[in-house]
């Protein structure tokens, strides 16, 4: 879910620049900085980002720069002239400058022009927001292709390690049986029937055929979901947990040094899968 996007444009002498970046997160967590002029539209901006970005710890910065000198002050010349005329009638003769200083302090002599956010400016702002998200999504798609290749490689590695377990399966059972037989020779009056019953029970406990089948199915399912389903991050996370359970059980039943080494390699690739899956929507 990492990504970055920037867009900028000019509207009526105002340069608007929008930067969007995100990191991994299980939900949509937005931190947004909006100029005071656009505060009233913050909710609408949040909705655009939420609907399109979906997940991630997102930072959005909107910068506004005035490119033209703005004259937001209005001098009411007619009203000031009226004030000065009345002041002359009331007061004794004096310089006009003194009357002017008094007149400009009177109500409504100088006012600020209201500069409200127009519908046209909001439409321009929304267009820039969407353009920034477009570039953000392009970044995500590029990263997603690389991520897809890495995940597919990790899944394939686990599958290959699993196939390498097969030659050691029978070998470990034979090794266990010979070790027990050697130990039993040290004792007298051993019930061979009971011995082979115990061996059969122990062999069954060491059997990993079910774990191998389930692990193969989970790996296949992970690949299918990754290739064919949209917004599959959470689902892939659940499947990776199931993969982990089978690998752990395989390790606990292994009872063979070489199989344990393969299990360690599987776990290494699984950790990479879990970490990378967090970056999938």
C-alpha positions in Angstrom: 0.0 0.0 0.0 3.0 2.3 -0.2 2.6 5.0 -2.8 3.2 8.6 -3.9 1.4 11.0 -6.1 1.6 14.7 -6.9 -0.5 17.0 -9.0 -0.6 20.8 -9.4 -2.5 23.4 -11.4 -3.3 27.1 -11.4 -6.7 28.6 -11.0 -7.4 32.3 -11.2 -3.9 33.2 -10.0 -3.7 30.6 -7.3 -1.2 27.7 -7.6 -2.6 24.5 -6.0 -0.2 21.7 -5.3 -1.3 18.3 -3.8 1.1 15.6 -2.5 -0.2 12.2 -1.4 1.9 9.4 0.1 1.1 6.3 2.1 2.6 3.5 4.1 1.3 0.0 5.1 -1.8 -0.1 7.4 -4.6 -2.5 8.1 -7.2 0.2 7.6 -7.5 3.7 6.0 -5.7 6.2 8.3 -5.6 9.7 6.8 -3.6 12.7 8.0 -4.5 15.8 5.9 -3.3 19.4 5.9 -5.6 21.8 4.2 -5.2 25.6 3.8 -7.7 27.6 5.7 -9.4 28.7 2.4 -10.4 25.1 1.7 -11.3 24.0 5.2 -15.0 23.9 4.4 -14.3 21.2 1.8 -12.1 19.0 3.9 -14.8 16.4 4.4 -15.3 16.1 0.6 -11.6 15.8 0.0 -11.4 13.1 2.7 -14.3 11.2 0.9 -12.5 11.3 -2.4 -9.3 9.9 -0.9 -11.1 7.3 1.2 -13.2 6.0 -1.7 -10.1 5.7 -4.0 -7.2 4.8 -1.8 -9.1 2.3 0.4 -6.3 1.2 2.8 -3.0 2.6 4.1 -1.6 5.2 6.4 -2.0 8.2 4.1 -0.6 11.8 4.3 -2.1 14.4 2.1 -0.7 17.9 1.9 -2.5 20.7 0.0 -0.5 23.8 -0.6 -1.9 27.1 -1.9 0.3 29.9 -3.4 -1.0 33.2 -4.7 0.8 34.1 -8.0 -0.8 37.4 -8.5 -1.0 40.5 -6.2 -4.5 40.6 -4.8 -6.3 43.7 -3.8 -8.8 42.6 -1.2 -9.2 46.1 0.3 -12.1 48.4 -0.8 -11.9 52.1 -0.1 -15.4 53.7 -0.1 -14.4 57.0 -1.6 -18.0 58.4 -1.8 -18.6 57.6 1.9 -15.3 59.2 2.9 -16.1 62.4 1.0 -19.4 62.5 2.8 -17.7 62.1 6.2 -15.2 64.9 5.4 -18.0 67.2 4.3 -19.9 66.7 7.5 -16.7 67.1 9.6 -16.0 70.4 7.8 -19.5 71.6 8.6 -19.2 70.7 12.3 -15.6 71.7 12.9 -13.8 75.0 12.4 -11.6 75.5 9.4 -8.7 73.0 9.2 -6.6 71.1 6.7 -8.3 68.4 4.7 -5.7 65.9 5.7 -6.9 66.0 9.3 -10.5 65.5 8.2 -9.3 62.6 6.0 -7.5 60.9 9.0 -10.7 61.1 11.0 -12.9 60.0 8.1 -11.0 56.8 7.3 -11.5 55.7 10.9 -15.3 55.9 10.7 -17.5 52.9 10.0 -17.3 51.3 6.5 -14.8 53.8 5.2 -12.4 50.9 4.4 -13.7 47.3 4.1 -12.3 44.0 3.0 -13.8 42.4 -0.1 -15.2 39.0 0.7 -13.4 36.3 -1.2 -15.5 33.2 -0.9 -14.7 29.8 -2.3 -16.6 29.6 -5.6 -18.0 26.4 -7.1 -15.6 26.7 -10.0 -12.6 26.8 -7.7 -13.9 23.8 -5.8 -14.3 21.9 -9.0 -10.7 22.8 -10.0 -9.5 21.6 -6.6 -11.4 18.3 -6.8 -9.9 17.8 -10.2 -6.3 18.2 -8.9 -7.1 15.9 -5.9 -8.2 13.2 -8.4 -5.2 13.8 -10.6 -2.9 13.3 -7.6 -4.7 10.1 -6.7 -4.3 8.9 -10.4 -0.6 9.3 -10.2 -0.6 7.7 -6.7 -2.4 4.7 -8.2 0.1 4.5 -11.1 2.9 4.3 -8.5 1.0 1.6 -6.7 0.5 -0.5 -9.9 4.2 -0.3 -10.7 5.1 -1.4 -7.1 2.4 -4.0 -7.3 3.9 -5.7 -10.3 7.2 -6.0 -8.5 5.5 -7.2 -5.4 3.5 -9.9 -7.4 6.8 -11.3 -8.7 8.4 -11.4 -5.3 5.3 -13.2 -3.7 5.1 -15.7 -6.5 8.8 -16.5 -6.1 8.5 -17.0 -2.3 5.5 -19.3 -2.8 7.4 -21.3 -5.4 10.4 -21.6 -3.0 8.2 -23.1 -0.3 6.7 -25.5 -2.8 10.2 -26.6 -3.9 11.4 -27.0 -0.4 8.4 -29.2 0.3 9.2 -31.5 -2.7 12.7 -31.9 -1.3 11.2 -33.4 1.9 10.1 -36.5 0.1 13.5 -38.3 -0.1 14.0 -38.0 3.7 10.5 -39.3 4.7 11.2 -43.0 4.5 14.8 -42.5 5.6 13.8 -41.0 9.0 11.3 -43.8 9.7 14.0 -46.4 9.0 16.5 -44.5 11.2 14.0 -44.4 14.1 13.2 -48.1 13.8 16.9 -49.1 13.7 17.6 -46.9 16.7 14.8 -48.4 18.7 15.8 -52.0 17.7 19.4 -51.3 18.8 18.2 -50.0 22.1 15.9 -53.0 22.7 18.7 -55.5 22.1 20.1 -54.4 25.4 16.9 -55.7 27.2 15.8 -59.3 27.6 12.3 -60.9 27.1 11.0 -58.1 24.8 7.5 -58.6 23.4 8.1 -58.2 19.7 4.4 -57.9 18.9 4.0 -55.0 21.4 7.2 -53.5 20.0 5.8 -53.4 16.4 2.5 -52.1 17.7 4.4 -49.2 19.3 6.4 -48.7 16.2 3.3 -48.5 14.1 1.8 -45.9 16.5 5.0 -43.9 16.6 5.2 -44.0 12.8 1.7 -42.8 12.5 2.5 -39.9 14.8 5.4 -39.0 12.6 3.4 -39.2 9.4 3.4 -35.8 7.5 1.5 -36.8 4.4 -1.6 -34.8 5.5 0.5 -31.7 6.3 2.1 -31.9 2.9 -1.2 -32.1 1.1 -2.7 -29.2 3.0 0.4 -27.1 2.6 0.4 -27.8 -1.2 -3.3 -26.8 -1.3 -2.7 -23.6 0.7 0.2 -22.6 -1.6 -2.0 -23.2 -4.7 -4.9 -21.2 -3.2 -2.6 -18.3 -2.3 -1.4 -18.1 -5.9 -5.0 -18.3 -7.3 -6.2 -15.5 -5.1 -3.2 -13.4 -5.8 -3.6 -13.8 -9.6 -7.4 -13.6 -9.9 -9.0 -11.5 -7.1 -9.0 -7.8 -6.5 -8.5 -6.2 -3.1 -7.3 -9.5 -1.8 -4.8 -8.4 0.9 -6.7 -9.5 3.9 -7.6 -12.8 2.3 -4.0 -13.5 1.4 -3.1 -12.6 5.0 -5.4 -15.3 6.3 -4.1 -17.9 3.8 -0.5 -17.1 4.9 -1.5 -17.9 8.5 -2.7 -21.3 7.4 0.5 -21.9 5.5 2.4 -21.1 8.7 0.4 -23.6 10.7 1.2 -26.5 8.3 4.9 -25.6 8.2 5.0 -25.5 12.0 3.3 -28.9 12.3 5.7 -30.2 9.7 8.6 -29.0 11.7 7.3 -30.5 15.0 6.8 -33.9 13.3 10.0 -33.9 11.2 12.4 -35.7 13.6 15.1 -35.4 10.9 17.9 -32.9 10.6 17.6 -32.4 6.9 13.8 -31.9 7.0 14.3 -29.4 9.8 16.7 -27.4 7.6 14.0 -27.3 4.9 11.4 -26.2 7.4 13.6 -23.3 8.5 14.0 -22.3 4.8 10.2 -22.5 4.4 9.7 -20.2 7.4 12.2 -17.7 6.1 10.2 -17.4 2.8 6.9 -17.4 4.8 8.1 -14.4 6.8 8.8 -12.5 3.6 5.3 -13.4 2.3 3.7 -12.1 5.5 5.6 -8.9 5.4 4.9 -8.3 1.7 1.3 -9.3 2.0 0.8 -6.3 4.3 1.5 -4.1 1.2 -1.4 -5.7 -0.8 -4.8 -4.0 -0.8 
